[in-house]
Amino acid sequence: RAEYIEVEPNVRLHITDAGEGRPIVLIHGWPLSDEMYEYQYNDLINKNFRVIGITLRGFGKSDKPYGAYNYDVHALDIKKVLSKLDIKDAVLCGFSMGGAIAIRYVSMYNGAHVSKLVLVGAAAPVWTQRKDFPYNLPKSAVDDLIALNYKDRPKLLSDFAKIFSATETSLNEGIGSWLNGICLSASSYATAQCLIALRDTDLRSDMQKIKIPTVIMHGKKDKICSFDLAEQMKVGIKNSHIVAFEKSGHSLFLEETQKFNAELIKFAKEN
């Protein structure tokens, strides 16, 4: 199976594609890559799923062009990959920014290729505060992150790592440095452009267009996408329910790996 899929001239995305069975499509968060799902892949393959991890442009082993990095661009890239692989009836699972992009994908393409949606610590419906949306981060906090990216990107990543989990010691040092290595492989340009998309995109009208069954998995101690966001998604997406991870921060897929994998598999197997 192809490890790279061309989505436009000179832009190839890195794909992990393994296993047989119902497809589960995994979209990573900022500024990670499909490698973040290392501790999901084997479990899902062994439970008779075909797992397709897509690394978005600008990140990991995917190409890193200059140009637009808004959610529409990423959603179109995902559409092209799923079309080329002729995927049907997939479970689309997006983490953090990947969850926000998954919402945009389902609303833009009327759920093409997918029949279920999993939102994991998703940066949605809006990642930053508005007059009518008092949740999560002020826009100024994201402006500071963008400025730091251009001045000292390793510091941006180490600051981000400190709030990634429920506590600074929730993940061991080895896992922490592994994640940091993935984040360092992103392009500085894409890292900043995706922060702009995260800061500015409002998905409240997108959520109303989602008709497929949706599970919202969210850490109760999330400092990057507060649990309020999960509750707002539940209100906005008709056929949705929340699975709360009591012990986890943002990195629930690593903090409570067994529960995360079991919930994902259970939801994927449901009729």
Secondary structure, 3 states (H helix, E strand, C coil): CCCEEEEECCEEEEEEEECCCEEEEEECCCCCCHHHHHHHHHHHHHCCEEEEEECCCCCCCCCCCCCCCCHHHHHHHHHHHHHHCCCCCEEEEEECHHHHHHHHHHHHCCCCCEEEEEEECCCCCECECECCECCCECHHHHHHHHHHHHHCHHHHHHHHHHCCCCCCCCCCHHHHHHHHHHHHCCCHHHHHHHHHHHHHCECHHHHCCCCCCEEEEEECCCCCCCHHHHHHHHHHCCCEEEEEECCCCCCHHHHCHHHHHHHHHHHHHCC
